[in-house]
C-alpha cells in the first residue's frame, strides 16, 4: 500500500482539521481533533486560523500518526484523537 499526503487541508465541524491522503491512488480524508492539537502541540485557539496554524507547525508528526493508522485499517478514513498521537 502506497500512502502519500497531498497537502490539502481545512477545518471542519466539530473542531477538526481534515487533510487528504492518497492511498494506492485513492483519495482518503483524514482528520485530527482540536483536543489532540491542544494536548500534544499546545494549541489553545479555536479559530480556523489557529487550528490550521497548529496543524501546519506539526504536520510531519500528525501525518506519521495518520500513516500508522492507515496501514492498520487498510487505507480507510482516519479520525486522529489524542491517543493516536501518544
N, C-alpha and C positions, 0 to 999 in steps of 0.2 A: 504494500500500500504506500503510495507516494502522497505526502502531505506538504502543502505549501500555503503560506498565508499571503493574501492578495493586497493587504493594506487598506481595504475598505473597512470603515467602522463608523458607528453612530450610536447615540444614546437612545435607548428605547424605554418604554413604560416600565414601571417597577424599578426605576433607577439602576439600569444595567447598561453596560457598553457592549454593543453587539459588534462582532468582527467576523470577516469572512475567511474561510479556508477553502482550498481545493483539495479534495481527497480523491486521488486517482482520476483527476479531471472533472469531478463533480463538485459544484458549489455547495458548501455546507456552512450554515451560520452557527457561530459560537457566541457566547456572551460571558461577561464577568459581572458579578454583583457589586453594588456600591459597598456592601458590607465587607466583601473581600478586599476592595480597594482601600477601605478605611483600615481594616485590621492588619494588612500586610504592607501597605505602602504609605500610610499616614495621611491619606486623603481625608479632608474634613469638609469639603464643599459638597453642595447638592446640585449646583447648576450643571447644565450640559457641558459648558466650557471647562469647569473644574474636573468633571469626571473624565472627559476626553484627555485633558492635560495629564491627569494621574495615570490613565491607561497608556498614553504615549511614552511617558517617562519610564514605564515599567513593562513595555511591550514584550521584550525578549523573555522575561520570566513568565508572563501571562501566556504567551504563545507556547512556551515549553510545557506548561501545565496542560494547556488545551491539547497539545500533541500527544501527551501521555494518555489523556482520556480518550481521544480519537482512536488511538491504537488499541485501547482496551475494548471500546464499544463498537468496533468495526466501521468507524467513519460516520457515525450518526451525530446529529447536532449535540452541542455541549453547552451546558449552563454551569460555569465555574462558580463555586461558592468558597468561602473561607477555607474549609477543609481540603479543597483541591490544591491549594497553594502552600500547604504545610510541607 
